[in-house]
Amino acid sequence: MQIETPKRFDFRLEVPLNARPRSGLRPRAGSHRQAVMKLSFLSGRQPDAEQAGERLRARYGHHHPDKADAIVAVGGDGFMLEVLRDQFRTNIPVYGLNQGTVGFLMNRYAEEDLIERIETAETAIIHPLTMAAHCKDGRVVHELAINEISLYRQTRQSARLRLSVNGKTRMETLICDGALLATPAGSTAYNLSAHGPILPLTAELLTLTPISAFRPRRWKGALLPHDAQVDFEVIDPIHRPVSAVADNVEVRDVVRVEARADQSLTLNLLFDQGQSLDERILREQFEY
């Protein structure tokens, strides 16, 4: 996922935010007419998130996501990833309210002044990773990932992977628990737990990180250009089966995985002033 320079959306326009026609939209009269913001509230499956979503719908109204100027995702980071994957082709901005545990991709939950918070929010423009997972049974599964694409061993046997970048083999055999390709935004997630580097959001880079590498023991991974394609080939998939995971979507028994960033897909992720994704990732590098 690549993140472009943050910007702000101005909802005080004659047309809706995403510049698509909206039926029933009626600007207020006056020399500075203000469009009515239409919000769509999507809630996670936890009781707290569902109840919060009901209160917000009652307070601010609710529109179908295709008819909204902004989507409000109420839940945790896992639910936010689900919502983001669904919205990549709509270009409708998403604003998260945390009703989960960590809430790295979310904003502080509060029901007051929600319109004003969204109007003044800072925006991260996101491009996802795409995964093509080739399975032993011949299927090819395509998924999107915002944080990372990971490969894991499925049994007690270690995984054996062959790594290629842009069609050239760079590592003939990596013996490991797995490996992952992470975006700058995802570099503070599982990648960091696997001792991979934290990437600034403005860095046009991806990080390729091993998970518990056994051989070569001292290999710590690699930094790659944001437009690189990484191919993971599973060596001996019969006796050493491997799963592939795009964020939280798992595909089992893969034999090859192709991963790259897709610049043609974009998403606008909204954060409160002073709490941008760029600031959060920078903060992670100074906290212990």
C-alpha positions as CSV (number, residue, x, y, z in Angstrom):
1,M,0.0,0.0,0.0
2,Q,1.4,3.4,-0.9
3,I,0.3,6.6,1.0
4,E,0.3,9.9,-0.8
5,T,0.6,13.3,0.9
6,P,-2.3,13.8,3.4
7,K,-4.9,16.3,2.4
8,R,-8.3,17.5,3.7
9,F,-11.7,17.0,2.2
10,D,-14.0,20.0,2.1
11,F,-17.6,19.0,2.5
12,R,-18.8,22.6,2.1
13,L,-19.3,22.2,-1.7
14,E,-22.0,22.4,-4.2
15,V,-21.5,18.7,-5.0
16,P,-20.9,15.7,-2.8
17,L,-17.3,14.8,-1.7
18,N,-16.7,12.0,-4.2
19,A,-18.1,14.1,-7.1
20,R,-20.8,11.6,-8.0
21,P,-24.4,12.6,-8.4
22,R,-26.5,12.1,-5.3
23,S,-30.3,11.9,-5.5
24,G,-32.1,14.1,-3.0
25,L,-29.1,16.3,-2.2
26,R,-30.3,19.8,-1.4
27,P,-27.7,22.6,-0.7
28,R,-28.8,25.2,1.8
29,A,-29.8,28.6,0.4
30,G,-27.5,31.5,0.7
31,S,-24.3,32.9,-0.8
32,H,-22.2,30.1,0.8
33,R,-24.4,27.1,0.3
34,Q,-23.4,24.0,2.2
35,A,-24.1,20.4,0.9
36,V,-25.8,18.0,3.4
37,M,-23.3,15.3,4.3
38,K,-24.7,11.8,4.0
39,L,-23.1,9.2,6.2
40,S,-23.2,5.5,6.1
41,F,-22.6,3.7,9.4
42,L,-21.2,0.2,9.3
43,S,-20.7,-1.8,12.6
44,G,-18.6,-4.7,13.6
45,R,-20.1,-7.8,15.0
46,Q,-19.2,-7.2,18.6
47,P,-22.1,-6.1,20.9
48,D,-20.5,-2.8,21.8
49,A,-19.9,-1.9,18.1
50,E,-23.4,-2.9,17.1
51,Q,-25.0,-0.8,19.9
52,A,-22.8,2.2,19.1
53,G,-23.7,1.9,15.4
54,E,-27.4,1.9,16.3
55,R,-27.1,5.1,18.4
56,L,-25.1,6.9,15.6
57,R,-27.6,6.0,12.9
58,A,-30.4,7.3,15.1
59,R,-28.5,10.5,15.7
60,Y,-27.1,11.3,12.3
61,G,-29.2,9.3,9.9
62,H,-28.0,6.5,7.7
63,H,-27.5,6.0,3.9
64,H,-26.5,3.1,1.8
65,P,-22.7,3.2,1.3
66,D,-23.2,3.8,-2.5
67,K,-25.2,6.9,-1.7
68,A,-23.0,8.3,1.1
69,D,-20.4,11.1,1.1
70,A,-18.4,9.2,3.8
71,I,-18.5,5.8,5.5
72,V,-18.1,5.6,9.3
73,A,-16.7,2.2,10.4
74,V,-17.5,1.4,14.0
75,G,-15.4,-1.4,15.5
76,G,-11.8,-2.5,15.7
77,D,-8.9,-2.7,13.3
78,G,-10.0,-6.0,11.9
79,F,-13.4,-4.7,11.0
80,M,-11.8,-1.6,9.4
81,L,-9.7,-3.8,7.1
82,E,-12.9,-5.6,6.0
83,V,-14.6,-2.2,5.2
84,L,-11.5,-0.8,3.4
85,R,-11.3,-3.9,1.1
86,D,-15.0,-3.4,0.2
87,Q,-14.5,0.3,-0.6
88,F,-11.4,0.3,-2.8
89,R,-13.4,0.6,-6.0
90,T,-15.8,3.3,-4.8
91,N,-13.4,6.0,-3.7
92,I,-15.7,6.9,-0.8
93,P,-13.7,8.1,2.2
94,V,-13.8,6.0,5.4
95,Y,-13.7,7.3,9.0
96,G,-13.2,4.8,11.8
97,L,-14.6,5.0,15.3
98,N,-12.8,2.7,17.7
99,Q,-14.9,0.1,19.5
100,G,-12.1,-2.5,19.4
101,T,-8.8,-3.1,21.3
102,V,-5.9,-1.4,19.7
103,G,-7.6,0.9,17.1
104,F,-4.5,1.9,15.2
105,L,-6.6,2.6,12.1
106,M,-9.4,4.1,14.1
107,N,-10.3,7.5,15.7
108,R,-11.3,8.0,19.3
109,Y,-14.9,7.0,19.9
110,A,-17.2,9.9,20.6
111,E,-20.7,10.6,19.4
112,E,-20.6,14.3,19.7
113,D,-19.5,16.7,16.8
114,L,-19.0,13.8,14.4
115,I,-19.8,16.0,11.3
116,E,-17.3,18.6,12.3
117,R,-14.6,15.9,13.0
118,I,-15.1,14.4,9.5
119,E,-15.1,17.9,7.8
120,T,-11.7,18.7,9.3
121,A,-10.2,15.3,9.1
122,E,-6.8,14.6,7.6
123,T,-6.7,12.1,4.7
124,A,-4.3,9.3,3.8
125,I,-4.7,8.1,0.2
126,I,-4.1,4.3,0.2
127,H,-3.1,1.9,-2.6
128,P,-3.3,-1.8,-1.6
129,L,-1.3,-4.9,-2.3
130,T,-2.9,-7.5,-4.6
131,M,-2.4,-11.2,-4.0
132,A,-2.7,-14.0,-6.6
133,A,-2.5,-17.3,-4.7
134,H,-2.1,-20.4,-6.8
135,C,-3.4,-23.5,-5.0
136,K,-2.5,-27.2,-5.3
137,D,-6.0,-27.9,-6.7
138,G,-5.5,-25.5,-9.5
139,R,-7.5,-22.6,-8.2
140,V,-6.2,-19.0,-8.3
141,V,-7.5,-16.8,-5.5
142,H,-7.2,-13.0,-5.8
143,E,-7.4,-10.8,-2.7
144,L,-6.4,-7.3,-1.6
145,A,-4.3,-6.4,1.4
146,I,-3.9,-3.1,3.2
147,N,-1.2,-4.2,5.7
148,E,0.6,-7.2,4.4
149,I,0.5,-10.5,2.5
150,S,1.9,-13.3,4.6
151,L,2.9,-17.0,4.0
152,Y,2.9,-19.4,6.9
153,R,3.7,-23.1,7.4
154,Q,0.6,-25.2,8.0
155,T,2.2,-28.0,10.0
156,R,5.1,-28.7,12.4
157,Q,7.4,-28.8,9.3
158,S,9.1,-25.6,8.4
159,A,8.2,-23.9,5.2
160,R,10.7,-23.8,2.3
161,L,10.2,-20.8,0.0
162,R,11.9,-19.5,-3.2
163,L,11.8,-15.7,-3.4
164,S,11.8,-13.8,-6.7
165,V,11.6,-10.0,-7.3
166,N,10.5,-8.7,-10.7
167,G,11.0,-12.1,-12.2
168,K,14.6,-12.7,-10.9
169,T,15.3,-15.3,-8.2
170,R,16.8,-13.5,-5.3
171,M,16.8,-16.3,-2.7
172,E,16.9,-20.0,-3.8
173,T,15.7,-21.4,-0.5
174,L,14.4,-19.7,2.6
175,I,13.7,-22.2,5.5
176,C,11.4,-20.5,7.9
177,D,8.0,-20.3,9.6
178,G,7.0,-17.9,6.8
179,A,7.5,-14.6,5.2
180,L,5.6,-11.4,4.5
181,L,5.4,-8.4,2.2
182,A,4.2,-5.3,4.1
183,T,3.2,-1.8,3.1
184,P,4.3,1.4,5.0
185,A,1.0,1.4,6.9
186,G,1.3,-2.3,7.6
187,S,4.9,-2.0,8.7
188,T,3.9,-1.3,12.3
189,A,1.6,-4.4,12.4
190,Y,2.7,-8.0,12.0
191,N,5.9,-6.9,10.2
192,L,7.1,-5.1,13.3
193,S,6.4,-8.1,15.5
194,A,8.5,-10.2,13.0
195,H,11.4,-7.6,13.6
196,G,10.9,-5.9,10.2
197,P,11.6,-2.2,9.8
198,I,9.0,0.6,10.3
199,L,8.5,2.5,7.0
200,P,7.5,6.2,6.8
201,L,4.3,6.7,5.0
202,T,5.9,8.8,2.4
203,A,8.5,6.2,1.6
204,E,7.8,4.5,-1.8
205,L,8.9,1.2,-0.4
206,L,7.7,-2.2,0.6
207,T,9.4,-4.4,3.2
208,L,10.0,-8.1,2.6
209,T,10.4,-9.8,6.0
210,P,11.1,-13.4,7.1
211,I,9.2,-15.0,9.9
212,S,11.5,-17.0,12.2
213,A,14.1,-17.7,9.5
214,F,16.2,-20.8,10.2
215,R,18.3,-20.7,7.0
216,P,19.8,-18.3,6.1
217,R,19.8,-17.6,9.8
218,R,21.0,-14.0,9.7
219,W,18.9,-12.8,6.8
220,K,16.7,-9.9,8.1
221,G,14.7,-9.2,4.9
222,A,14.9,-6.5,2.2
223,L,13.5,-3.1,1.3
224,L,11.9,-3.0,-2.2
225,P,10.6,-0.3,-4.5
226,H,6.8,0.2,-4.2
227,D,6.3,-1.1,-7.7
228,A,8.2,-4.4,-7.2
229,Q,6.4,-7.7,-7.8
230,V,7.4,-10.4,-5.3
231,D,6.8,-14.1,-6.2
232,F,6.8,-16.7,-3.4
233,E,7.3,-20.3,-4.6
234,V,6.6,-23.1,-2.2
235,I,9.2,-25.8,-2.3
236,D,7.8,-29.3,-1.6
237,P,4.1,-28.2,-1.0
238,I,3.0,-31.8,-0.4
239,H,5.2,-32.5,2.6
240,R,5.6,-28.8,3.7
241,P,2.2,-27.2,3.1
242,V,1.9,-23.4,3.3
243,S,-1.0,-20.9,3.7
244,A,-1.2,-17.4,2.2
245,V,-3.0,-14.6,4.1
246,A,-4.0,-11.2,2.7
247,D,-4.5,-9.2,5.9
248,N,-7.1,-11.5,7.5
249,V,-8.2,-13.6,4.5
250,E,-6.5,-17.0,4.4
251,V,-6.0,-19.3,1.5
252,R,-4.6,-22.8,2.3
253,D,-2.4,-25.1,0.4
254,V,-0.8,-22.7,-2.0
255,V,2.1,-23.5,-4.3
256,R,2.9,-20.0,-5.5
257,V,1.9,-16.5,-4.5
258,E,2.3,-13.3,-6.6
259,A,2.2,-10.0,-4.6
260,R,2.5,-6.4,-5.7
261,A,1.1,-2.9,-5.0
262,D,-1.8,-1.8,-7.2
263,Q,-1.6,1.9,-8.0
264,S,-4.9,1.8,-9.9
265,L,-6.9,1.2,-6.7
266,T,-7.2,4.0,-4.1
267,L,-9.0,4.6,-0.8
268,N,-9.3,7.7,1.3
269,L,-8.9,7.0,5.1
270,L,-9.8,9.8,7.4
271,F,-8.1,10.7,10.8
272,D,-8.8,13.4,13.3
273,Q,-6.5,16.5,13.2
274,G,-3.2,15.8,14.8
275,Q,-3.8,12.0,14.7
276,S,-2.9,11.2,11.1
277,L,-1.7,7.8,10.1
278,D,1.7,9.4,9.3
279,E,1.9,10.8,12.9
280,R,0.9,7.4,14.4
281,I,3.6,5.5,12.6
282,L,6.2,8.1,13.5
283,R,5.1,7.9,17.1
284,E,5.6,4.1,17.1
285,Q,9.3,4.6,16.5
286,F,9.8,6.4,19.7
287,E,7.6,4.4,22.1
288,Y,8.9,1.5,24.2
